[in-house]
Each structure stands twice: as C-alpha cells, then as structure tokens.
C-alpha cells in the first residue's frame, strides 16, 4: 500500500455538498477509512459551490487549504462544474485535488467535470461498502498529494 499521510498532520478534506443525508453517509464512510488506515481525517463542509469558493479563498489567505475537495455537481447557487471552472482560474489552486461524488450518471457531464478540472469523478453508490472504498481512495490520494506538495516530514 502507498504511504498515506503523516502521523504529525491529519488529512484535511472539504466536502462541498448540499444534501445532509449524503454528507452523513460520507462521514460514516470516512469513519470506516480512519479505522482501517489508522490515520486522522478532518472534514469540513460547505453547503454549495458559492460557499465553497468563499471558504477556499479565505483559507488560501491563511494558508490552511484542505488537502482535497469532495464536490457534488448538482447544487443550488453555484453548481459543481461552475465551481470547478472558477476554482481552476486561480494559479494557486490549480493543483488542489478535486474529487467529484455525484448521483449524475451521464458520461457527458462526467467528461465536462473532468475538463473543468476534476481529478476524478465517482457516482454515489447505494452500498455502504462501496462508498467506503471510494472514501478510502479519496483519502489515500489526498494524503499522498499533500505529502508531495509539502514534502515528507
């Protein structure tokens, strides 16, 4: 298994999702990942793309960016694809990993999200084990990317 994170620093995720039930299910999956990988995962939430952009821009100023974003596509005020386009306009945020987790099954919409800057698109599964597997992939990729950006401790 690849090196996952640092014992000195938790893996930090921001979930940009408007559906409370989906956030709850993802948090349960992340709990299973924490137990399985024996690492700390911190998770904060933005309720839509507009709030997500605001929070990311504020955190960018304070140098407290999350290691990755988990993004829904179908949200009020500012949808996921529009969020990605706005996020990728910033040179400082062009390498921030973004994982889309959506109910949308349309290949053309997935492709649009990838072209707008998503690193990977996942369809939300109806199975807790499958969601835990996806959460594990996201955490591993996020922590490894953070170690690469920050250098090994």
Secondary structure as UniProt FT lines:
FT   TURN            7..8
FT   STRAND          11..16
FT   HELIX           20..37
FT   STRAND          41..46
FT   HELIX           49..61
FT   TURN            62..63
FT   STRAND          68..71
FT   HELIX           80..87
FT   TURN            88..89
FT   HELIX           91..93
FT   TURN            94..95
FT   STRAND          97..102
FT   HELIX           107..116
FT   STRAND          120..123
FT   HELIX           128..150
//
